[in-house]
Every structure is written in C-alpha cells, then in structure tokens.
Amino acid sequence: MVEVTLWGSLAALAGGKSKVEIEAKDIRELFRKLAEQYPGLEPLIEKGIAVAIDGTIYRDTWSKELPQGAEIFLLPRLAGG
C-alpha cells in the first residue's frame, strides 16, 4: 500500500481527497487502480500525468516500482524536454 498525494485538480476528482492509499507495485498499476476507484481521474490519466517519487519525476516510466514509504505525488504533466 502506498500513499499518493494528488495535486488540486486531481483531488477534486477524487472526492476532495488530497491523499489516497492504493495497493500498487508500479506506476502502471497505480494508474489502473486510481481509474477504477475514481473514474473521474481516467481522462486526466490518459492525457498524461507525471509521478514524483522521492523527488524524482517520471513521465513515461510505467514499470517504475513504487517503494513502500516513498513520498509519491501526482502532478500535471509539463511540456518540454
């Protein structure tokens, strides 16, 4: 189980929760389970969300493992390279 902090727009779509606990081993499973539990998040997940794990931002690394006790944030995906 990991605790995930949601930025404002996502929190509003998750029933106003700024933090949620999800049983997920990697980013792919995290996104799948978030979409199942909070269907309003699915369009934003499909559009693209960045995941920060202990301060490192991951944009397309869906297989990145989510370590227990890590600080995990979902952020708007930023354009650029």
C-alpha positions in Angstrom: 0.0 0.0 0.0 1.4 3.4 -1.0 0.2 6.9 0.0 -0.2 9.2 -3.0 -0.6 13.0 -2.8 -2.8 14.5 -5.6 -2.5 18.0 -7.0 -5.6 20.2 -6.7 -7.4 19.2 -9.9 -7.0 15.5 -9.3 -8.0 15.9 -5.6 -11.3 17.5 -6.7 -12.0 14.5 -9.0 -11.2 12.1 -6.1 -13.9 13.3 -3.9 -11.9 16.1 -2.5 -9.1 13.8 -1.1 -5.7 15.3 -1.4 -4.1 11.9 -0.4 -5.2 8.4 -1.2 -3.8 5.0 -0.3 -3.6 2.5 -3.1 -2.3 -1.1 -3.3 0.1 -0.9 -6.3 3.5 -2.2 -7.1 4.3 0.1 -10.1 3.1 3.3 -11.8 1.0 1.3 -14.4 -0.9 -0.5 -11.6 -1.3 2.8 -9.7 -2.9 4.5 -12.7 -5.2 1.5 -13.4 -6.4 1.3 -9.8 -6.9 5.0 -9.5 -9.0 5.0 -12.6 -11.1 2.1 -11.2 -11.6 3.7 -7.8 -12.1 7.3 -9.1 -13.5 7.1 -12.7 -13.3 10.9 -13.0 -9.5 10.7 -13.0 -9.3 8.4 -16.0 -9.4 11.2 -18.7 -6.6 13.1 -17.0 -4.5 9.9 -16.6 -5.0 9.1 -20.3 -4.0 12.7 -21.2 -0.8 12.3 -19.1 0.2 12.7 -15.5 3.7 12.9 -14.1 4.6 10.9 -11.0 7.2 12.2 -8.5 8.8 9.5 -6.3 11.0 10.8 -3.6 11.6 14.0 -5.6 12.4 12.3 -9.0 9.8 13.0 -11.7 8.8 10.1 -14.0 6.7 10.8 -17.1 6.6 7.6 -19.2 8.2 5.1 -16.9 5.1 2.9 -16.3 7.1 0.0 -14.9 8.8 2.1 -12.2 8.3 0.4 -8.9 6.7 2.2 -6.0 8.8 1.7 -2.9 7.0 1.3 0.4 7.3 4.5 2.4 8.2 6.6 -0.6 6.9 10.2 -1.0 4.7 9.9 -4.1 3.0 12.9 -5.8 0.8 13.0 -9.0 1.5 16.2 -10.9 0.3 17.9 -14.1 2.5 16.7 -17.0 4.7 19.5 -18.1 5.6 20.1 -21.7 9.2 20.3 -22.8 12.2 18.1 -22.9 
